[in-house]
Amino acid sequence: PLSLFVTAGQVSDYIGARALCDSLPNVDWLLGDRGYDADWFREALQDKGIRACIPGRKQRKTPVKYDKRRYKRRNRIEIMFGRLKDWRRVATRYDRCPKVFLSAIALAAIVIYWL
């Protein structure tokens, strides 16, 4: 993970993406699932020079084109979440305080990916 951010459980994915939009690194593509399908998010990515590989929601009237071959590589993101959930403290969310929970996620990510 490049950036970490904690939102409330009932908040949609693209609301959390709004908070992280400014801290996105300089990349060519952004892979995301249908939860990130919003016109404003696609425009913000386009303004930064990032191409979105996000399928459209089912209720969209006009379908959105995306690279299906590249989208299949999104499983790496799901594997990353699975590896973080191997840590019992992260999977069951022992910590009620968001700052402490975020620090537990950061510690798990450091141990898993950088040490």
C-alpha positions in Angstrom: 0.0 0.0 0.0 1.2 3.5 -0.9 -1.3 5.5 1.2 -3.5 4.5 4.1 -6.8 6.1 5.2 -9.5 5.0 7.5 -13.2 5.9 6.9 -16.4 4.9 8.6 -17.7 1.5 7.7 -20.8 2.7 5.9 -18.9 5.2 3.6 -18.7 4.4 -0.1 -15.3 3.7 -1.7 -15.2 6.8 -3.8 -15.7 9.1 -0.9 -12.5 7.6 0.7 -10.8 8.0 -2.7 -11.6 11.7 -2.7 -9.4 12.1 0.4 -6.5 10.2 -1.2 -6.8 11.8 -4.6 -4.2 14.5 -3.9 -1.6 12.0 -2.6 -1.6 9.7 -5.6 1.8 9.0 -7.1 2.8 9.7 -10.7 1.5 6.5 -12.3 0.1 5.5 -15.7 -2.9 3.4 -14.6 -5.2 3.1 -11.6 -7.1 -0.2 -11.1 -10.3 -0.1 -9.1 -13.5 -2.0 -8.8 -17.0 -0.8 -9.5 -17.2 1.0 -6.1 -14.8 3.7 -7.5 -17.0 4.4 -10.6 -17.8 8.1 -10.4 -17.5 10.7 -13.2 -15.7 13.2 -10.9 -13.2 10.6 -9.9 -12.5 9.7 -13.5 -12.0 13.4 -14.4 -9.7 13.9 -11.4 -7.6 11.0 -12.5 -7.6 12.3 -16.1 -6.4 15.7 -14.9 -3.4 14.1 -13.2 -2.6 12.1 -16.4 -3.7 8.8 -14.9 -5.8 6.4 -17.0 -8.6 4.7 -15.1 -9.2 1.0 -15.4 -12.5 0.9 -13.5 -15.6 -0.9 -14.9 -18.9 1.0 -14.8 -21.6 0.4 -12.4 -24.5 -1.8 -13.6 -27.0 1.1 -13.3 -24.9 3.3 -15.6 -26.9 4.2 -18.8 -23.9 4.4 -21.0 -21.2 1.7 -20.5 -17.7 2.7 -19.8 -14.8 1.2 -21.7 -11.9 -0.3 -19.7 -9.0 -2.6 -20.3 -10.4 -6.1 -19.3 -7.0 -7.7 -19.5 -5.4 -5.2 -17.2 -8.5 -5.3 -14.9 -7.8 -9.0 -14.2 -4.6 -8.0 -12.5 -6.6 -6.4 -9.8 -6.4 -9.7 -7.9 -3.0 -8.4 -6.6 -4.8 -5.8 -4.6 -7.2 -8.4 -3.1 -4.1 -10.5 -2.2 -2.6 -7.5 -0.4 -5.8 -7.1 1.7 -5.8 -10.8 2.4 -2.2 -10.6 3.7 -3.1 -7.7 6.0 -6.0 -9.7 7.4 -3.7 -12.5 8.4 -2.9 -10.2 11.3 -5.6 -11.0 13.8 -5.6 -7.4 15.2 -6.4 -6.0 11.8 -8.9 -8.6 10.7 -11.0 -8.4 13.9 -10.4 -4.7 14.5 -9.6 -4.9 18.2 -8.9 -1.2 18.4 -11.9 1.2 18.5 -9.8 4.3 18.0 -9.2 5.0 14.3 -5.7 6.3 14.9 -4.6 3.2 16.8 -6.3 0.9 14.2 -4.5 2.8 11.4 -1.2 2.4 13.2 -1.8 -1.3 13.5 -2.4 -1.5 9.7 0.7 0.5 9.0 2.8 -1.7 11.3 1.4 -4.9 9.6 2.2 -3.4 6.1 5.7 -2.5 7.1 6.4 -6.0 8.5 4.8 -7.7 5.5 6.2 -5.7 2.6 9.4 -3.9 3.7 11.2 -6.0 6.2 
